[in-house]
Amino acid sequence: MKKTLKLAALATAIAPLAAQAEDINIAYLASSSQNGFNQAIYEGIEKAAAEYDNVNVEIFDGEFSAPVQFTQVEDLVAGGRFDAMIVTPNDTVGIATALEDAAAAGVKVAATLFPIGPDLKNMEPQVTGLVTTVASDPSIGAERQANEVVAFCEDKDPCKVVVLIGQLIYPFDNLRYETFQKVLGEHANIEIVATGEGNYSPETSLTAMQDILQSHSDLDAVLSNADQHLMGAEIAILDAGLDLEAIYLIGGGLNQIATDAIRGGQWDASLAQFPVSMGEAALKAMVSSLNGEEVPTWIDESKLGTSPAVVTKEWLDENPDFTAEWQG
């Protein structure tokens, strides 16, 4: 009888440990698995997952397509293989219903880079069941970038600016573009002479910039929401025989290519972002939530790094050991 009681007590003690050892499977739904920023988020997810003995992660390619990503959510929920999903959304509004269904089915959901829902300035959950959002208001970053252009243009009249944006079909890029227009539009000396869509691709941005330069070769500044766009724009500017260093270039994302270009004086600035840290924060929040712990509903991505919001050559010269979180 005593032996039976001891075995029962041992079984009771082991049960919680067995439960803790149960595998946790988390899917990362990238807006595009070919995109360097998304790859860096997944790098952070993998890095954080490696700190646990029982966490498995897998990436899914959203192909920069809202319908593809929506279907992925439905299929993953139906498959029942994943306990949680981390989503970098292509359509921040359209995917909301699929994620609500996922949460209702018991799948934990987190958003990265942008909030899910109609209000891109609201970081608190707009989707029932959403656990956490690791992001920052995209209009704040856009305003900071535009103000840097305003400072550059202060003594130029006119100051001719080219804007390179991802895709205006995306709500977040529309918000950024509207912010650019609002800030620059408050200054009579500044003129947005052309807008190109780079789709977060150096190749697409190269073509867009080549087309723009055929009519606007006398530009003063290029304002872009993404460093990948400036990579293509730089080639187009040099191919056109223009003085690259005379043109103010500001991007977004702060990859290592941008960091090196700013240090070298080819580019002027980039809005800092921290995709690896973003992925780490999202993964750890998901694991904590699955383990029954409370997690913050919003993790401010802009505060995850160590650099200022806008990184310039002056700051990089003062911080020679700084490296970006992603290559580009």
C-alpha positions as CSV (number, residue, x, y, z in Angstrom):
1,M,0.0,0.0,0.0
2,K,2.8,2.4,0.9
3,K,4.6,1.6,-2.4
4,T,1.4,2.4,-4.3
5,L,1.1,5.7,-2.5
6,K,4.7,6.6,-3.3
7,L,4.2,5.8,-7.0
8,A,1.1,7.9,-7.1
9,A,2.9,10.8,-5.5
10,L,5.8,10.4,-8.0
11,A,3.3,10.4,-10.9
12,T,1.7,13.6,-9.6
13,A,5.0,15.3,-9.4
14,I,6.1,14.3,-12.9
15,A,2.8,15.3,-14.6
16,P,3.5,19.0,-14.6
17,L,7.0,18.4,-16.0
18,A,5.6,16.3,-18.8
19,A,3.1,19.0,-19.6
20,Q,5.9,21.6,-19.7
21,A,7.9,19.4,-22.1
22,E,5.0,19.2,-24.5
23,D,6.0,20.7,-27.9
24,I,4.9,24.2,-28.7
25,N,4.5,24.8,-32.5
26,I,4.5,28.4,-33.7
27,A,4.0,29.5,-37.3
28,Y,5.4,32.8,-38.7
29,L,3.3,34.2,-41.5
30,A,5.7,36.5,-43.3
31,S,4.3,39.1,-45.6
32,S,7.0,37.7,-47.9
33,S,9.6,35.2,-47.0
34,Q,11.9,36.6,-49.8
35,N,11.9,40.0,-48.1
36,G,15.0,40.8,-46.0
37,F,13.1,42.5,-43.2
38,N,10.7,39.6,-42.8
39,Q,13.7,37.2,-42.9
40,A,15.2,39.2,-40.1
41,I,12.0,39.0,-38.0
42,Y,12.1,35.2,-38.5
43,E,15.8,35.2,-37.5
44,G,14.7,36.8,-34.2
45,I,11.9,34.2,-33.8
46,E,14.3,31.4,-34.4
47,K,16.9,32.9,-32.0
48,A,14.3,33.2,-29.2
49,A,12.9,29.7,-29.9
50,A,16.3,28.2,-29.4
51,E,16.2,29.4,-25.8
52,Y,13.5,26.8,-25.1
53,D,13.7,23.0,-25.3
54,N,10.2,22.5,-26.7
55,V,9.5,25.3,-29.1
56,N,9.4,24.7,-32.8
57,V,8.9,27.4,-35.4
58,E,8.1,27.4,-39.2
59,I,7.9,30.2,-41.7
60,F,5.2,30.7,-44.4
61,D,5.6,32.9,-47.5
62,G,2.8,35.4,-47.8
63,E,4.1,36.4,-51.3
64,F,3.2,40.0,-50.6
65,S,-0.4,38.9,-51.3
66,A,-3.3,39.5,-49.0
67,P,-5.4,36.6,-50.4
68,V,-2.5,34.2,-50.0
69,Q,-1.9,35.1,-46.4
70,F,-5.6,35.0,-45.6
71,T,-5.8,31.4,-47.0
72,Q,-2.7,30.5,-45.0
73,V,-4.4,31.4,-41.8
74,E,-7.4,29.4,-42.6
75,D,-5.4,26.4,-43.7
76,L,-3.1,26.4,-40.6
77,V,-6.1,26.6,-38.3
78,A,-7.9,23.8,-40.1
79,G,-4.7,21.7,-39.9
80,G,-4.5,22.0,-36.2
81,R,-0.7,21.7,-36.1
82,F,0.1,25.0,-34.6
83,D,-0.5,26.4,-31.1
84,A,0.2,30.0,-32.1
85,M,0.9,32.2,-35.1
86,I,3.0,35.4,-35.5
87,V,1.8,37.5,-38.5
88,T,3.5,40.3,-40.4
89,P,0.4,41.3,-42.3
90,N,0.0,42.2,-46.0
91,D,-3.5,43.5,-45.4
92,T,-3.9,44.9,-41.9
93,V,-7.7,45.1,-42.3
94,G,-8.7,42.2,-44.5
95,I,-6.8,39.5,-42.5
96,A,-8.6,40.5,-39.2
97,T,-11.5,38.1,-39.7
98,A,-9.3,35.2,-40.4
99,L,-7.3,35.9,-37.2
100,E,-10.4,36.3,-35.1
101,D,-11.4,32.8,-36.3
102,A,-8.0,31.5,-35.4
103,A,-8.2,33.0,-31.9
104,A,-11.7,31.5,-31.5
105,A,-10.3,28.1,-32.4
106,G,-7.7,28.4,-29.6
107,V,-4.7,29.5,-31.7
108,K,-2.7,32.4,-30.0
109,V,-2.1,35.3,-32.4
110,A,0.5,38.1,-32.4
111,A,1.1,40.9,-34.9
112,T,4.5,42.3,-35.9
113,L,5.5,45.5,-37.7
114,F,1.9,46.7,-37.9
115,P,-1.3,46.4,-35.8
116,I,-4.1,44.3,-37.2
117,G,-7.3,46.3,-37.7
118,P,-8.6,49.5,-39.4
119,D,-6.7,52.0,-37.2
120,L,-2.9,51.8,-37.9
121,K,-2.2,54.3,-35.2
122,N,-3.9,52.1,-32.5
123,M,-1.5,49.6,-31.1
124,E,-4.0,48.1,-28.6
125,P,-5.8,44.9,-29.8
126,Q,-8.5,45.7,-32.4
127,V,-9.1,41.9,-33.1
128,T,-10.8,39.8,-30.5
129,G,-8.3,37.3,-29.1
130,L,-5.1,39.0,-30.4
131,V,-2.5,38.5,-27.7
132,T,0.1,41.2,-28.5
133,T,1.3,43.6,-31.2
134,V,5.0,44.3,-31.6
135,A,5.0,47.4,-33.7
136,S,5.0,51.2,-33.7
137,D,2.7,53.8,-35.3
138,P,4.0,54.0,-38.9
139,S,2.9,57.7,-39.2
140,I,5.3,58.6,-36.4
141,G,8.3,57.3,-38.2
142,A,7.1,58.8,-41.5
143,E,6.8,62.2,-39.8
144,R,10.3,61.9,-38.4
145,Q,11.7,61.1,-41.9
146,A,9.8,64.0,-43.5
147,N,11.1,66.4,-40.9
148,E,14.6,65.5,-41.8
149,V,13.9,66.4,-45.4
150,V,12.4,69.7,-44.2
151,A,15.6,70.5,-42.4
152,F,17.7,69.7,-45.4
153,C,15.5,71.9,-47.7
154,E,15.4,74.9,-45.3
155,D,17.7,77.0,-47.5
156,K,16.5,75.6,-50.9
157,D,13.7,77.2,-52.9
158,P,12.5,75.2,-54.7
159,C,13.5,72.0,-53.0
160,K,12.5,69.1,-55.3
161,V,11.7,65.9,-53.6
162,V,11.1,62.4,-55.0
163,V,9.2,59.9,-52.9
164,L,9.7,56.2,-53.1
165,I,7.0,54.2,-51.3
166,G,6.3,50.4,-51.1
167,Q,2.9,50.1,-52.6
168,L,0.1,52.6,-52.2
169,I,-2.4,49.7,-52.2
170,Y,-1.1,48.9,-48.7
171,P,-2.9,50.8,-45.9
172,F,0.3,51.3,-44.0
173,D,2.1,52.7,-47.1
174,N,-0.8,55.0,-47.7
175,L,-0.6,56.3,-44.2
176,R,3.1,56.9,-44.6
177,Y,2.6,58.7,-47.9
178,E,-0.2,60.9,-46.5
179,T,2.2,61.8,-43.6
180,F,5.0,62.7,-46.1
181,Q,2.6,64.9,-48.0
182,K,1.2,66.6,-44.9
183,V,4.6,67.4,-43.4
184,L,6.3,68.5,-46.7
185,G,3.1,70.3,-47.8
186,E,3.4,72.7,-44.9
187,H,6.5,74.3,-46.5
188,A,6.0,76.3,-49.6
189,N,9.6,75.8,-50.8
190,I,9.2,72.0,-51.0
191,E,7.7,70.3,-54.0
192,I,7.1,66.5,-54.4
193,V,7.9,66.2,-58.1
194,A,7.3,62.5,-58.4
195,T,6.3,59.4,-56.5
196,G,7.4,55.8,-57.4
197,E,6.4,52.5,-56.0
198,G,9.4,50.3,-55.1
199,N,7.6,47.2,-53.6
200,Y,10.5,46.8,-51.2
201,S,12.7,45.6,-54.0
202,P,15.9,47.2,-55.2
203,E,15.2,46.0,-58.8
204,T,11.7,47.5,-58.8
205,S,13.0,50.7,-57.3
206,L,15.7,51.0,-59.9
207,T,13.2,50.9,-62.7
208,A,10.9,53.3,-60.9
209,M,13.7,55.8,-60.3
210,Q,15.0,55.5,-63.9
211,D,11.5,56.5,-65.1
212,I,11.3,59.4,-62.7
213,L,14.8,60.7,-63.7
214,Q,13.8,61.0,-67.3
215,S,11.6,63.9,-66.3
216,H,13.0,65.1,-63.0
217,S,16.8,64.9,-63.1
218,D,17.2,68.1,-61.1
219,L,16.0,66.6,-57.9
220,D,17.3,67.6,-54.5
221,A,16.2,64.8,-52.2
222,V,14.8,61.2,-52.2
223,L,12.5,60.3,-49.3
224,S,11.7,56.6,-49.0
225,N,10.1,54.5,-46.3
226,A,12.5,51.6,-47.1
227,D,16.3,51.2,-47.5
228,Q,15.7,48.6,-50.2
229,H,14.2,51.4,-52.4
230,L,17.3,53.6,-51.9
231,M,19.5,50.7,-53.1
232,G,17.8,50.8,-56.5
233,A,17.6,54.6,-56.5
234,E,21.3,54.9,-55.9
235,I,22.1,52.9,-59.0
236,A,19.7,54.9,-61.1
237,I,21.2,58.2,-59.9
238,L,24.7,57.1,-60.6
239,D,23.8,55.7,-64.0
240,A,22.2,59.0,-64.9
241,G,25.6,60.7,-64.2
242,L,24.2,62.8,-61.3
243,D,26.2,63.7,-58.1
244,L,24.9,61.2,-55.6
245,E,26.4,63.1,-52.6
246,A,24.6,66.3,-53.6
247,I,21.2,64.6,-53.3
248,Y,19.7,64.1,-49.8
249,L,18.8,60.4,-49.4
250,I,16.8,59.1,-46.5
251,G,15.4,55.6,-46.2
252,G,13.8,53.4,-43.5
253,G,14.6,50.1,-41.7
254,L,18.3,50.8,-41.1
255,N,19.8,47.6,-42.6
256,Q,23.6,47.1,-42.8
257,I,23.8,48.3,-46.4
258,A,22.2,51.6,-45.4
259,T,24.5,51.8,-42.3
260,D,27.6,51.4,-44.5
261,A,26.2,53.9,-47.1
262,I,25.5,56.5,-44.4
263,R,29.0,56.0,-42.9
264,G,30.5,56.4,-46.3
265,G,28.6,59.6,-47.1
266,Q,26.6,58.2,-50.0
267,W,23.3,58.3,-48.1
268,D,22.3,60.7,-45.4
269,A,20.0,59.0,-42.9
270,S,17.6,56.0,-42.2
271,L,14.7,55.5,-39.9
272,A,15.9,52.9,-37.4
273,Q,14.0,49.6,-37.1
274,F,14.8,46.4,-35.2
275,P,13.3,43.4,-36.9
276,V,15.4,40.7,-35.1
277,S,14.4,42.2,-31.7
278,M,10.8,42.4,-32.9
279,G,10.8,38.7,-33.7
280,E,12.4,37.8,-30.4
281,A,9.8,39.8,-28.5
282,A,6.9,38.3,-30.4
283,L,8.1,34.7,-29.9
284,K,8.7,35.1,-26.2
285,A,5.3,36.8,-25.7
286,M,3.6,33.9,-27.5
287,V,5.4,31.3,-25.4
288,S,4.6,33.1,-22.2
289,S,0.9,33.4,-23.2
290,L,0.8,29.7,-24.0
291,N,2.2,29.0,-20.6
292,G,-0.6,30.9,-19.0
293,E,1.3,34.1,-18.2
294,E,0.1,37.6,-18.8
295,V,1.9,39.5,-21.6
296,P,1.8,43.1,-22.6
297,T,-0.8,43.8,-25.3
298,W,1.6,46.2,-27.0
299,I,5.4,46.0,-27.3
300,D,6.8,49.3,-28.8
301,E,9.2,48.2,-31.5
302,S,10.8,51.6,-31.7
303,K,12.2,51.1,-28.2
304,L,13.8,47.7,-28.8
305,G,17.0,49.1,-30.2
306,T,19.9,51.3,-28.9
307,S,20.1,53.9,-31.7
308,P,18.2,57.1,-32.1
309,A,15.0,57.1,-34.2
310,V,16.8,58.5,-37.2
311,V,20.4,57.5,-37.7
312,T,22.8,59.9,-39.4
313,K,26.5,59.9,-40.3
314,E,27.2,62.1,-37.3
315,W,25.7,59.5,-34.9
316,L,27.5,56.6,-36.6
317,D,30.8,58.4,-36.4
318,E,30.3,58.7,-32.7
319,N,29.3,55.0,-32.5
320,P,31.8,53.2,-34.7
321,D,31.0,49.7,-33.3
322,F,27.3,49.9,-34.2
323,T,25.9,47.2,-36.5
324,A,22.4,46.9,-37.9
325,E,20.2,44.1,-37.0
326,W,19.7,42.9,-40.6
327,Q,21.8,42.9,-43.8
328,G,19.2,44.2,-46.3
